Amino acid sequence: MFDESLLDNPDGLSRADLHGLLRGAAESGARVRTAVRNAAEAGIGALQPDGRPRAVLVAGPGPAGGSTADLLAALAGDTCPVTLIRPSGVAPAPGALRWALPGWTGPLDLLLVASPDGTEPGLAVLLEQAYRRGCSVVTVTPAGSPLADATAQVRGLAIPLTTTLYETTMASGEQPPEDAPEVLPTGPGTLWSLLTPLLVLADRLGLAETPPSALEALADRLDQIAERCGPAIATYSNPAKTLAAELADTLPLIWTEGELAAAAGRRFATVLAALAGRPALAGELPEALTAHSALLAGDFAAGADPEDFFRDRVEEPEALHARVVLLREREPAVTSPAPAARELALHRDTPVSELEPAEGCGPLETAAELLAITDFAAVYLALASSP
C-alpha cells in the first residue's frame, strides 16, 4: 500500500530510508565535483589522443553499465558509435558473469568499464582480451579494487570511483557503523560517480562537448534539483513527490522524445523496478503510440473494471491502471509527436504526467533535470510503499 501522508513527513521518510537513498540523491552534485577532481588527478588532462576512437565499448555490472552507455551514446550523438557489451552468465554475481569483445574490436577502439564494486573477475578477463587486441582501456572503479589492479596490468587508465565515507569503509573491508545504511548499486548518486569521469574523457577525446564549465553547471543544477525535491519540501511544490503520488497504484508508460529523454526514460523504468518494486514500460515516440496503444484499451485502461460495479472491494487490492509519463528534452516542435501522444492518452481517459527541462538548458543540464527528478520520484515511491 502507498502511504501518501508519509511524503510530507520528513522524519517518517528518514526512518523509512534504510538504504540512504534520499541522501544519495541529494549528494549527486557533490559527487560530480569530486569525480571531476578524481579524473584530473588520474591524468585524463594529460592524455594526447590521436583523434576520436572508431568505436566506444562500454561494460559494467548491473543497471549502472547500461545507463552509462545509454547516456554516453545520447551525448556523443553521431560523433562515434557507443555500444554496450552485455554480460552472460548463470547469475548476476561476481565470478558468474562473463563479458566478450565483439569480433571486430581492434587498436582503433576504446573500452570503458564502469564498476561500482570492482570485484568481478569477468571484467578483468575482458581487460585481458582488450589488451591482446590492442584496444585502449579506461576503467572507473574503487581505488585498490581487483579491477583497478587489472587495469594497471594491461596499461590502462584507472580512475578512482567517487564514493561516500561509508562506501569507502565497505570497499576496504572494515566494519561499517551499526547505523550506516546499506548501499545499493542502483541507488541515486552511483550513476553520476560512474558517468562523470567518462564525460571528462569524452570531452578530451572530442566525443561530446562536456568542458569543465558544463560539468560545473551540471553539478549546480543537481544541487538545485535536490533543493526543489528534498524531503522537507511539501508535495504540492515538489515535482518528485508529486510524480511519485501520481504513479502510486499505476502501470507507468514512460513515453520519451529525444535521445537524452529516451536514456532517462529507460533509467526511470529500471529504478522503479529496482528500488520501488514497480513495473514500468519505457518507449520512444512515436513508436510507443503503436506499441502501447492496446494497454490503453485493455485491462490496464483507466476505465477498465471487469467485475460488477457494486461488488465489495474492501478486501481486494486496487487494480493497476496505466498512466502515461511524458519525458521531453525541449518544447514540442511542429513535427513533435508529443501532442498526438497526449491526445491519444486523454482520448482513452488515461492521465498524463509531463516532465520537461527549463528552456535554454544544455544537454548535461537537461540530463540532470530528467534523471534527478525521476530518481527522487522513484525513491519517494519506494519509501512510501514500504511495509
Disulfide bonds with the S-S distance in Angstrom:
none
